[in-house]
Amino acid sequence: MTIDGALENLFGLKGKVALVTGASAGLGVEFAKALATAGADVAILARRKDRLDNLTREIEQAGARCLPVQGDLVDWAQIEKAVSTVEKELGKVDILVNNAGMAPVARAEKFPRDLWDSTIALNLTAVFLISQRVARGMIERGEGGRIINIISITSQGANSIYPTVAYNASKGGLAAMTKQLAVEWARHDITVNGISPGWFPTEMSIDPRYGDVHPKYKEKMESLTPMGRLGREGELSGAVIYLASPASSFVTGAVLNVDGGWTAW
């Protein structure tokens, strides 16, 4: 076997269908592109249809199939409709990447109840509901599958940069849920793993006034990261391809930190 053939057997996703939530911006865009590059047909799910259409054109121009699906994950009916649409248009979902999320900022003693509820609803409850819906199909078919939850380094410790109590709580819960689902669904050959990104410049952290993370916060992020910098575009691609691919067939219940050493202190 050639080297290229061996790599394809390990990391290739040709013939697989991947569904990426929150794929209208930020890290979700990178995950969708990475899975398409590895050969998967990709469905991208988010609320902002115009952005989904733009990403669809970009992925299709690169030679992959892409299906934009508009939907709000806090509504069960829209989750059901979205997954059913993907199954009808692309086929069974083999890979689910739960990336959609929100991170409102407010000090804990002043944090509004409605923001708490909406954060938990999107970051935790919606992840469970769409995972449950997709896993049922995987179990019925008996072919296994991959579920990848995008967690956060703040699931493992307090956020020393921004006051994000609801986000931290939701991501801590997601890390625990990842392990529970991994144990329950292992007998169905469904792996459930997580990726915990460190600090990456995204819409959540970029200050429009600077076109980058605010210098004050960026300096602190870099000083607390052993590699001395923020993450760069593309540095999460390998992680999602690995956890979606045959190479990770005996990996489940794991959370992979991609953080420049932040959690190693």
N, C-alpha and C positions, 0 to 999 in steps of 0.2 A: 504493500500500500504506500502511496506517495504521502509526503508530509501534508500536502493540501488535503488529501483524502482523510488522513487521520484527524486533522483539525476540524474538518467538516463533521466527522462522526462525533467528536467531542462537543463542539460548540454550535454546529449548524442547526437552524430552526426551520429549514425548508419544509413546507407542508403543514406547518403549525399556524394556529390563529391566536394572536395575542390581543388582549383588551387592556388599554391603558386609560385610567381615569385621571381627570385633572390635566389633560394633555393639551390645553390651549395656551399654556405658557410655562416658563421656568423648567424645572427638572422633568416634568411630564413630557415636554417636547424632546428632550434628550433621550428619555427612555424609549419613546416611540420610534425615533430615528435609529437607535441602537438595535432594537429588535427587528426592524425592517432590514437593516444592514446584514443581520445574521440570517435573513431569509424568510422571516415570518410575514404572514399577512397581518396587518395591524388595523384594529379598530380603535379610534380615539374618541373619548367621551368627555364632554364638558358642557358648560352652559353657553359659552361664547362661540356661536356658530361661525362668525366671520373668521375668527382665528383658527378654528378647526379646518375650515375650507382652505386657508392659506397653507397650513401644515400638510394637508392632504395633497395639494398640488406639489409641494416640495418633495414629499416622499414618493409620489408617483413618478415624478420626473427622474428620480433616481432608480426607477425600475421596479418598485415594490407596489403591492396592492394596499390601499388604505381606504378605510371607511369612516367618515365623520358621523358621529352620533351625538345629537344635542340632548341634554338631559340634566336634571337636578337630582343629585344622589340622596338628598334628604327626603325625597318622595318615593315611597316603595313602588307605586304604580309606574313611575318613570324608570326606576331600576329594572323592573320586569320588562317594560317596553324596550328599553335599550338593549338588554341582553338578548331578548327574542329577535330584535332587528339584526344584531350581529350574527346570531345563529342562522337566520334566514339568508342573509346576504353573503357571509363569508364561510359559515360552517361552525362546527362545535368549537367552543372556547377551550384551548389547551393551556393558555397562560393568562393569568390575571395579574396586573400590576395596579395595586391600590395606592395611587399617588395624590388624589385630590385632598385638599386640606386648607385650613385657615389658621391664622395666628394673630388674633387681636391682642393689642398691647394696652394694659392698664394695671396699675398697682393692685395687689390682691385685696386690700381693704376697701378699694373703690370699684372693684371689677363688677360690671353690670350683670345681673342674672340672665338677661336675654342673650348676651354674648357668650356666657358660660354654656347655656343650653344649645345654642347654635353651633358652637365649637365641638362639643361632645357629639352632637347629632351628625355632623359631617365627618369629623376625624376618627370617630370610633364606631358609632351605631351604623352609619352607612357602609363602612368597611365590612362589618359583620354581615349585613344584609346582602350585599352584592357577592361577598365570598360564599355565603350560604347558597344563594341562587346558582352561582357558577358551579360550586362543588356538587350540588345535587345532580347536575348534568354529567359531571365527570364520574360520579359514582354509578349512575344509571348505565353509562356506556362501558364502564369497567376498564377504561384505558388510562386512568391516572391523570395527572396534570400538575401544574405549577401555580402556586399563589405567592406573590411577592408583595409584602407590605412595606411601604416607605415610612419609616419610623423617624427617629431623630436622636441625636446625641443627648438631647434634653430629656429623653426617657430614662437616662442613666444618672442624671444629676441636674442640679438647678441651673437655670439660665442666668448667667452672670452678666449678660449684655442687655437683655430686654426683660421687662416684667410680663411674662406670658404664662400665668398660672393655669389657665384652661388648656392651652396648647400642651404644656408639660404633662398635665394630668391625662389628657387624651392619648398622648404618645406613650406614656407609661402603661396605660391600659392596653394600648395596641401591642406593645412588646409582650405583655403577658398573654394576650389573646392569641398572638402568633404561635406561642409555644403550645397553648391548649389545643388549637386547631390542628397543629402539626401532629400531636399525639393522637387525637381522635381520628384523623383522616389518613394516618400513615398506612393503615391496613388496606386502604383503597389506592395506594400508590400515588397519593396526592402529597406533594411536598409543600410546606408552608414555611417561608423564611422571611426575614426582614433585612432591609438596608437602612442603616442609620447614617445619613450624611452629616458631615460637619458643616462648617460655614462656607456656603457657596453664594455668590452674588445672584440673587433672583429678584423678582418683583416684590417679594416680601421684605427684602433687606436693602434694596437699592434706593437711595434718596434721589429723586428726580432733579434736585438742585445741583447735584454733583455728577449724575450719571454713573454713580458707583455707591458703594456703602459709605455712609457718612464717615469722614476721616476719624472722628473720635471713636466711633464704634469699631471701625476697621482696624485701627491700631491695637485695640484691646483684643479683638479676635485673633490677630496675627501674633500678638505677644503670648497668648495662651495656647497657641498651636505649635507643637514642637518643630514642624516644618517651616514655621515662620511666615505662612501665607494662607490665603483663602483657596478653596478648591477652584479648579479651572473647568471650563467646558470640556466635556468628554471624559472626565475622570470618574464618572459614575457608570459609563457605558459598559465597561468590562464586568462590573459587578452584576448588573441586571442580566446581561447575556449569560454569564456563568450560572446564575440561579435559575434561569429559564431553560438551560440547555441540558443535554444528557450528561455532561461532565459533573453535574451536581446531583446525580440520581440517588446518592446515599446521604444527602444533606437535608435535614429538616429540623425545624425548631431553632434554627440558628439566626443570629442577627449579626450582619457584617458591617462593621464600622468603616466608613470611608471618610476619614476626618483629619488626616494629617498628623495623627497621634494625639488629638485632643483628649480622648478617653484613656490614654496610656499614662497620664501623669500620676 
